[in-house]
């Protein structure tokens, strides 16, 4: 049970946390705020009525502008760094970012956002480029994680994306460090979607009972993070997608380290599994055939990897165990046309388009995962 924040109404907030899309909970909360003399209660009621009345909406907008310092803070002062969407008088979604090699304001904006009374029922949070030190310009989310922990619980949060940057345009994916984010999860008991992007990950104990979707994109996966995923407690998970990357950029495990995840039999709702962007595609092919976890899937994504003809042959031989899949994604690999045709004949559900050609250096063929640096 996550303890409520101080200064609120735990009973009414629990009602909103249970169903944050229901406007009635916010209206009751607005009534309570007004009994305490908090002007925000008046605004919430006015904003709700203004959703269907242009005149009342104009009045609500004026009231928000008049109280921008208390209700918006730096979000109003730094609109290029923070974008928000509203629902029922409160901030529903927020994205905080910064310009690369710009002033490190993201820390101030994120900290300020989390403290706003209007962000008390935040449902979706996205953190883009983030770093604390201007001198290094190192994209590092350790500071953001500390701010999230210091902010305390957000039972209404349903979606979290850390690392929403364009690569390689804004920064290379391996240059962004996720750091230790393991202390966050206990604060978000109702989280349903988790998206992480970057290297040097420490995920801790992934105890997320409501989570449905997990995506980790990296140019180099730490084997400790893979173990966290393997042991994760997420009985309602429906989609798992993991990028492994390259040894040169942080991957420090072995193909056998994936076996534990593929042997799990306690994820009854899992329908999509991605084991992507790796340099052991042929080995993965042998591991997925006959896997208890794969047996219950609808979609298996092995794309962006070094999977070539040897791995494709293994999939052809094990086709009977993979025909239940609705989708088998083998795009962006290294399968030759002849073998791809036989694979497609054996497994019509396989997508073998957009294959790559290996590099030839000194009469040696070299294959890589799609995203490393």
C-alpha positions in Angstrom: 0.0 0.0 0.0 1.5 3.3 -1.1 1.2 6.0 1.6 -0.7 9.2 0.4 1.0 12.5 0.2 0.6 14.9 3.1 -1.8 17.8 3.0 -4.5 16.1 0.9 -7.6 13.9 1.4 -6.4 10.3 1.3 -9.9 8.9 1.0 -11.0 11.0 -2.0 -7.6 10.7 -3.6 -7.8 6.9 -3.4 -11.1 7.1 -5.4 -9.4 9.1 -8.1 -6.4 6.8 -8.2 -8.7 3.8 -8.7 -10.3 5.4 -11.7 -8.5 8.6 -12.9 -10.7 8.9 -16.0 -13.9 9.4 -14.0 -14.7 13.1 -13.7 -16.9 12.5 -10.7 -14.0 11.9 -8.4 -12.4 15.2 -9.3 -15.6 17.1 -8.7 -16.0 15.6 -5.3 -12.4 16.5 -4.6 -13.0 20.0 -5.9 -15.9 20.4 -3.4 -13.6 19.3 -0.6 -10.9 21.8 -1.7 -13.5 24.6 -1.6 -14.5 23.7 1.9 -10.8 24.2 2.9 -10.7 27.6 1.2 -8.5 26.4 -1.6 -9.2 28.4 -4.7 -8.1 25.4 -6.9 -11.4 23.7 -6.0 -13.3 26.5 -7.7 -11.1 26.3 -10.7 -11.5 22.5 -11.1 -15.3 22.8 -11.0 -15.2 25.7 -13.5 -12.8 23.8 -15.8 -15.0 20.7 -15.8 -18.1 22.7 -16.7 -16.1 24.6 -19.3 -15.3 21.4 -21.2 -18.8 21.7 -22.7 -19.3 25.5 -22.5 -17.0 27.9 -24.4 -17.8 30.8 -22.1 -17.1 28.9 -18.9 -13.9 27.6 -20.5 -12.8 31.2 -21.1 -13.5 32.0 -17.5 -11.5 29.0 -16.4 -8.6 29.9 -18.6 -8.5 33.4 -17.2 -8.5 32.0 -13.7 -5.7 29.7 -14.5 -3.7 32.6 -15.9 -4.3 34.7 -12.8 -3.0 31.8 -10.6 -0.2 30.6 -13.0 2.5 31.1 -10.4 0.9 28.7 -7.9 -0.7 26.3 -10.3 1.8 26.2 -13.2 5.1 27.6 -11.8 8.1 26.9 -14.1 5.8 25.0 -16.5 4.4 28.4 -17.6 7.8 30.1 -17.6 9.6 27.4 -19.6 7.0 26.3 -22.2 9.7 25.0 -24.6 10.9 22.6 -21.8 7.5 21.5 -20.4 4.3 20.6 -22.2 1.2 19.6 -20.4 -2.3 18.4 -21.2 -5.2 18.9 -18.8 -8.3 16.9 -17.8 -10.9 17.7 -15.2 -9.0 20.7 -13.9 -5.7 18.9 -13.3 -2.6 18.2 -15.3 -3.1 14.7 -16.9 0.0 14.4 -19.0 3.4 16.1 -18.9 6.6 16.0 -20.8 9.8 17.6 -19.6 12.9 17.9 -21.7 15.8 20.3 -22.5 17.9 21.4 -25.5 21.1 19.5 -25.9 24.0 21.6 -24.6 21.5 24.1 -23.3 21.1 25.4 -19.8 20.3 22.5 -17.4 16.8 23.7 -16.6 15.1 20.3 -16.9 15.9 19.6 -13.2 14.2 22.8 -12.1 11.2 22.2 -14.3 10.7 18.6 -13.4 11.1 19.4 -9.7 8.7 22.3 -10.0 6.2 20.2 -11.9 6.1 17.5 -9.4 5.4 19.9 -6.6 2.4 21.6 -8.3 -1.0 21.0 -6.7 -2.4 20.7 -10.3 -0.1 17.8 -10.9 -1.3 15.8 -8.0 -3.2 13.4 -10.2 -0.7 13.0 -13.0 -1.4 10.0 -15.2 1.3 10.1 -17.9 4.9 11.4 -17.4 7.5 11.7 -20.2 11.1 12.7 -19.5 13.1 13.7 -22.6 16.7 14.9 -22.6 17.9 15.3 -19.1 21.2 16.2 -17.3 22.1 18.0 -14.2 25.5 19.4 -15.0 26.1 21.9 -17.8 29.8 21.3 -17.9 29.6 17.7 -19.0 26.4 17.7 -21.0 26.1 14.0 -20.1 22.5 12.8 -20.6 22.0 11.0 -17.2 18.6 10.2 -15.6 20.0 9.4 -12.1 19.1 12.9 -11.0 15.6 12.6 -12.4 15.1 9.3 -10.6 16.1 11.0 -7.3 13.5 13.7 -7.9 10.8 11.2 -8.6 11.7 9.3 -5.4 11.8 12.5 -3.4 8.4 13.5 -4.7 6.8 10.5 -3.2 3.9 8.3 -4.4 1.8 9.0 -7.5 -1.0 6.3 -7.4 -2.7 7.9 -10.4 0.4 7.4 -12.7 -0.4 5.0 -15.5 2.4 5.6 -18.0 6.1 6.5 -17.6 8.7 7.1 -20.3 12.2 7.9 -19.3 14.5 8.7 -22.2 12.3 10.3 -24.9 15.0 11.7 -27.1 15.7 11.3 -30.9 18.7 9.2 -31.6 21.2 9.9 -33.1 19.9 13.5 -33.8 19.8 14.6 -30.2 22.2 12.1 -28.7 23.4 8.6 -29.3 21.3 6.0 -27.4 24.4 4.6 -25.6 25.5 8.0 -24.5 22.3 8.4 -22.4 22.7 6.8 -18.9 19.5 5.5 -17.2 21.4 4.8 -14.0 19.6 3.4 -10.9 15.8 3.7 -11.4 15.0 0.8 -9.1 13.6 2.9 -6.3 10.9 4.3 -8.4 8.6 1.4 -8.9 7.1 1.2 -5.4 5.8 4.7 -5.8 3.6 3.8 -8.8 1.5 0.8 -7.9 -0.9 1.4 -10.7 1.6 1.8 -13.5 0.5 0.1 -16.7 3.1 1.2 -19.3 6.9 1.6 -18.7 9.2 2.7 -21.5 13.0 3.1 -20.8 15.7 4.2 -23.2 19.4 4.4 -22.6 22.4 2.5 -21.2 23.9 1.6 -17.8 20.6 0.5 -16.4 19.9 -0.6 -12.8 16.3 -1.7 -12.7 16.2 -3.2 -9.2 13.2 -5.3 -8.2 10.5 -4.8 -10.8 7.4 -5.4 -8.7 4.7 -3.8 -10.9 1.4 -5.7 -10.4 -0.6 -3.6 -12.8 2.0 -3.3 -15.6 0.8 -4.3 -19.1 3.6 -3.0 -21.3 7.4 -2.9 -20.8 9.9 -1.6 -23.4 13.6 -1.2 -22.8 15.6 0.3 -25.7 19.4 0.3 -25.4 22.6 0.0 -27.4 24.0 -2.1 -24.5 22.0 -4.0 -21.9 23.5 -4.7 -18.5 23.0 -8.3 -17.5 21.9 -7.2 -14.1 19.0 -5.4 -15.8 18.2 -8.6 -17.7 18.0 -10.5 -14.4 15.6 -7.9 -13.0 13.4 -8.4 -16.1 13.7 -12.2 -15.7 12.6 -12.1 -12.1 10.0 -9.3 -12.5 6.7 -9.6 -10.7 4.2 -8.4 -13.2 1.3 -10.9 -13.5 -0.7 -8.7 -15.8 2.1 -8.0 -18.3 0.9 -8.3 -21.9 4.0 -6.9 -23.8 7.7 -7.2 -23.1 10.3 -5.9 -25.5 14.0 -5.8 -24.7 16.9 -4.6 -26.7 20.3 -6.1 -26.0 22.8 -4.1 -28.1 26.5 -4.7 -28.5 29.3 -5.7 -26.2 31.2 -2.6 -27.2 28.4 -0.4 -25.8 27.5 -2.2 -22.6 26.0 -5.7 -23.3 27.9 -7.9 -20.8 25.8 -11.1 -20.8 25.6 -14.3 -22.7 22.8 -15.9 -24.8 22.2 -18.4 -22.0 21.2 -15.4 -19.8 17.9 -15.2 -21.8 16.9 -18.8 -20.9 15.5 -17.9 -17.5 13.0 -15.4 -19.0 12.0 -17.9 -21.7 11.3 -20.6 -19.2 8.7 -18.6 -17.2 5.3 -20.1 -17.0 3.7 -17.5 -14.7 2.8 -14.8 -17.2 -0.5 -15.9 -18.6 -1.4 -12.6 -20.2 1.8 -12.1 -22.1 1.1 -12.0 -25.9 4.1 -10.1 -27.3 7.7 -10.7 -26.6 10.6 -8.8 -28.3 14.2 -10.0 -28.0 15.6 -7.4 -30.3 18.8 -5.7 -31.4 21.2 -8.3 -30.4 24.4 -9.9 -31.7 23.5 -13.5 -30.9 20.5 -13.9 -33.2 21.3 -17.5 -34.3 21.6 -18.6 -30.7 18.3 -17.0 -29.7 16.6 -19.0 -32.5 17.6 -22.2 -30.8 16.4 -21.0 -27.4 13.0 -19.8 -28.4 12.0 -23.0 -30.2 10.3 -25.1 -27.5 10.3 -22.3 -24.9 7.3 -22.5 -22.5 6.9 -18.7 -22.7 6.9 -18.6 -26.5 4.3 -21.3 -26.5 1.7 -18.9 -25.1 2.6 -15.9 -27.3 0.8 -14.4 -30.3 3.8 -12.3 -31.4 7.5 -12.9 -31.3 9.9 -10.2 -32.4 13.5 -11.2 -33.1 14.2 -8.2 -35.4 17.3 -5.9 -35.6 19.6 -8.7 -34.8 22.4 -10.8 -36.4 20.1 -13.7 -37.0 21.3 -15.2 -40.3 20.8 -18.5 -42.2 21.9 -20.8 -39.4 19.3 -19.4 -37.1 16.7 -19.4 -39.8 17.3 -23.1 -40.4 16.7 -23.8 -36.7 13.4 -21.9 -37.0 12.4 -23.9 -40.1 13.2 -27.2 -38.3 11.1 -26.0 -35.3 8.3 -24.6 -37.4 5.7 -26.8 -35.8 6.3 -25.1 -32.5 6.0 -21.6 -33.9 3.0 -21.8 -36.2 0.7 -20.7 -33.4 2.3 -17.3 -33.6 0.2 -14.6 -35.4 3.4 -12.6 -36.0 7.1 -13.6 -36.2 9.1 -10.5 -36.9 12.5 -11.3 -38.4 13.0 -8.0 -40.2 16.4 -6.2 -40.3 18.4 -9.4 -39.9 20.8 -11.2 -42.2 18.8 -14.0 -43.8 19.6 -14.7 -47.5 16.8 -14.6 -50.1 16.9 -18.4 -50.7 16.6 -19.3 -47.0 14.1 -16.5 -46.4 11.9 -18.1 -49.0 12.0 -21.5 -47.4 11.4 -19.9 -44.0 8.4 -18.1 -45.3 7.0 -21.4 -46.8 7.5 -23.2 -43.4 6.2 -20.2 -41.4 3.7 -18.0 -43.3 3.4 -15.8 -40.2 7.1 -14.8 -40.5 8.1 -11.3 -41.8 11.5 -11.7 -43.4 11.5 -8.4 -45.3 14.2 -5.7 -45.2 17.2 -8.0 -44.6 20.7 -6.6 -44.4 24.0 -7.6 -46.0 27.0 -8.3 -43.8 30.0 -6.1 -44.0 33.1 -7.6 -45.7 36.4 -6.6 -44.1 39.5 -8.4 -45.2 37.5 -11.4 -46.6 35.7 -11.7 -43.2 32.0 -11.1 -42.8 30.8 -9.0 -39.9 27.2 -8.7 -38.6 25.9 -6.2 -36.1 22.8 -5.4 -34.1 21.0 -2.5 -35.7 21.5 0.0 -32.8 24.7 0.1 -30.8 26.1 3.6 -30.4 
